[in-house]
Structures are given as structure tokens and as C-alpha cells.
Amino acid sequence: MIKKILLVLALILVGVAILAAFQPSTYRIERSVSVAATPAALFPRLNDLHQTHEWSPWKALDPNATYTFEGPAAGVGASQSWSGNSDVGAGRQTIVESRSNELVRLRLEFFKPMAGVSDAQFTLKPAGDHTVVTWSMSGENNYLGKVFCLFMNQDKMIGGEFEKGLATLKRTSETPAAAKTN
């Protein structure tokens, strides 16, 4: 009986290993929102890592996380390290490209709970009296990442947080107080 159980477990593990090998080696997650604000009004909220705390979905997941800022206040070279609970982990993000009122590109380095590197970007596209803000993240899936994706929907998990963050960015950018500062 024990041999049969061990055989079934071994077959399951082999099956998971084979399925994981056929998972995509890259990923891309993307969400967008239309905001009643100009690109010029939104750009500083994306290009200054201090301001991202006003709308970041991860700030709400761990209000006690610690943050350290390095480099310039905003733009290329601005960097933020974080360390928090299991929901936010630990890592660093650095702005690697910044085009005024158009694009902010970041390098994300994750240390915990799983090590990895990703690229993220925010693009701003004028659309009449609104701006379409697109938040995306892409990277490579190593073998462990492929196994993880067999059991967790990465697009739904991270994309859901992007949706929350973009909704907060929209709400806080469209308030009367935000309009007065624009």
C-alpha cells in the first residue's frame, strides 16, 4: 500500500515537472485606466517614487513596511528599497528611463519572498480631456516561476493589484483638490 502511495506521489511530481517545463518563459502583465487629468498633472505622481505611496496598492497591504530612498528625488536614478510583511516582501525599484509626460520605466529587483528581476513601466497617452495611464510589468520566468504559475494565476494576482492602484490614482487625481494643483 505504501509503495502504491509513493508511486502515485512520484507520478504527480513528474507530471508537475513536465507541465512546468512547458509553461511560458516570459510574462507580461498590463492594465490601463482613463483619468480626467493631463499627462503633465499625472507624470510627477509616477516619476517621483515618494508620491507613489499616495496610490500604491502595496502600501495598503503593509502599512508598516519600511522604505528607503536613494538618488535624485525623481527621474532617472531615483531608487526606493522596501521591506515588509509576506504580502509585499523586500526589494528595490529604480527609475531607468523617464520621458516627461510620456513614460516612466523601472527596474524591479525582488529579494523576498522570491528573488527575481522585472521591468515595469507607466505610459501616458493623451485621449481628449483624459489621459490613458498604462501600468505594465514583464520579465523572465525561471523554472520555479513556471511551477508557481501552474498553481497561481500571475496575471490575475498582480493585475488585480495594478487595477487597485490605478483606480486609486484615478480617484486621487480627479478630486477637486488635485485639480486645483494641476
C-alpha positions in Angstrom: 0.0 0.0 0.0 2.8 2.4 0.9 4.6 1.6 -2.4 1.4 2.5 -4.3 1.1 5.8 -2.5 4.7 6.6 -3.1 4.3 5.7 -6.8 1.3 7.9 -7.2 3.1 10.8 -5.5 6.2 10.3 -7.7 3.9 10.3 -10.8 2.3 13.5 -9.6 5.7 15.2 -9.1 6.9 14.0 -12.5 3.6 15.4 -14.1 4.1 18.7 -12.4 7.7 18.9 -13.5 6.8 18.1 -17.1 3.9 20.6 -17.1 6.1 23.3 -15.7 8.7 22.8 -18.4 6.0 23.8 -21.0 5.0 27.0 -19.3 6.0 30.3 -21.0 9.5 31.5 -20.1 8.4 35.2 -20.2 5.4 37.1 -18.8 3.7 40.4 -19.3 1.0 41.9 -17.2 -0.7 45.1 -18.2 -3.6 47.2 -17.0 -4.9 50.7 -18.1 -7.2 53.4 -16.9 -8.5 56.6 -18.3 -8.0 59.6 -15.9 -9.6 63.0 -16.2 -6.3 64.8 -15.9 -3.5 65.9 -18.2 -0.3 63.9 -18.7 1.6 66.8 -17.1 -0.6 66.5 -14.0 -0.1 62.7 -13.7 3.6 62.5 -14.6 5.0 63.7 -11.3 2.9 61.2 -9.4 4.7 58.4 -11.4 8.1 59.9 -11.8 8.6 60.6 -8.0 8.8 57.4 -6.0 7.8 59.3 -2.9 4.5 60.2 -4.5 3.7 56.6 -5.5 2.8 55.9 -1.8 -0.4 58.0 -2.3 -1.9 55.4 -4.6 0.3 52.3 -4.5 -1.8 49.1 -3.7 1.2 47.6 -1.9 1.3 50.4 0.7 -2.2 49.3 1.8 -1.1 45.6 2.1 1.5 46.5 4.7 1.2 50.0 6.2 4.2 49.1 8.5 6.6 48.3 5.6 9.9 50.4 5.7 11.1 52.4 2.7 14.5 53.8 1.9 15.0 56.3 -0.9 18.3 56.9 -2.7 19.5 59.0 -5.6 17.7 62.1 -7.0 14.2 63.0 -5.8 12.6 62.0 -9.1 13.5 60.7 -12.6 16.4 58.5 -13.8 18.4 57.1 -10.9 15.7 57.6 -8.2 15.5 54.4 -6.2 13.4 53.0 -3.5 14.0 49.9 -1.4 11.3 48.3 0.7 10.9 45.6 3.3 7.6 44.4 4.6 5.4 41.5 5.5 4.9 38.4 3.3 2.4 40.3 1.2 4.9 42.9 0.0 8.2 41.1 0.6 11.5 43.0 0.1 13.1 44.6 -3.0 14.2 47.7 -4.8 12.9 49.7 -7.7 14.9 52.1 -9.7 13.8 54.5 -12.5 15.9 53.7 -15.5 14.1 55.9 -18.1 11.9 58.9 -17.8 10.3 60.9 -20.7 8.4 63.9 -19.4 4.6 63.4 -19.6 5.0 60.1 -21.6 6.9 57.3 -19.8 8.5 56.1 -16.6 10.4 52.8 -16.8 11.6 51.0 -13.7 13.8 48.0 -12.9 12.3 45.9 -10.2 14.5 43.7 -8.1 12.7 41.3 -5.8 14.6 39.8 -2.9 11.8 38.2 -0.8 9.7 36.1 -0.9 11.2 35.0 -4.3 14.2 36.5 -5.9 13.7 37.9 -9.4 14.1 40.9 -11.7 11.3 42.5 -13.7 10.8 45.6 -15.9 7.8 47.9 -15.1 6.6 50.9 -16.9 4.0 53.6 -16.9 2.9 55.1 -20.1 0.8 58.2 -20.5 -1.3 58.7 -23.7 -3.5 61.8 -24.1 -7.1 61.0 -25.1 -9.1 64.2 -25.5 -9.5 65.7 -22.0 -8.3 62.4 -20.4 -5.1 60.5 -20.2 -4.8 56.8 -20.5 -2.3 55.5 -17.9 -1.0 52.0 -18.6 0.9 50.1 -16.0 2.8 47.0 -17.2 5.4 44.6 -15.9 7.3 42.0 -17.8 10.1 39.6 -17.1 11.5 36.0 -17.3 10.0 33.0 -15.6 12.7 30.7 -14.3 11.7 27.1 -13.6 10.5 27.8 -10.1 8.4 30.7 -11.5 6.9 28.3 -14.1 5.9 25.8 -11.3 4.4 28.7 -9.3 2.3 29.7 -12.4 0.8 26.2 -12.5 -1.0 26.9 -9.2 -1.4 30.7 -9.2 -2.7 33.0 -11.9 0.1 35.6 -12.1 -1.9 37.9 -14.4 -4.9 37.9 -12.1 -2.8 38.2 -8.9 -0.6 41.1 -10.0 -3.0 42.5 -12.5 -5.6 42.8 -9.7 -3.2 44.9 -7.7 -2.4 47.1 -10.7 -6.2 47.6 -11.1 -6.5 48.7 -7.4 -3.5 51.1 -7.7 -4.8 52.6 -11.0 -8.3 53.1 -9.5 -6.7 55.0 -6.5 -4.5 57.0 -8.9 -7.6 57.9 -10.9 -9.7 58.8 -7.8 -7.0 60.9 -6.1 -6.1 62.7 -9.4 -9.6 63.6 -10.2 -10.5 65.1 -6.9 -11.2 68.9 -6.7 -8.1 69.3 -4.6 -5.9 67.6 -7.2 -7.5 69.7 -10.0 -6.5 72.9 -8.1 -2.8 71.9 -8.0 -2.9 71.0 -11.7 
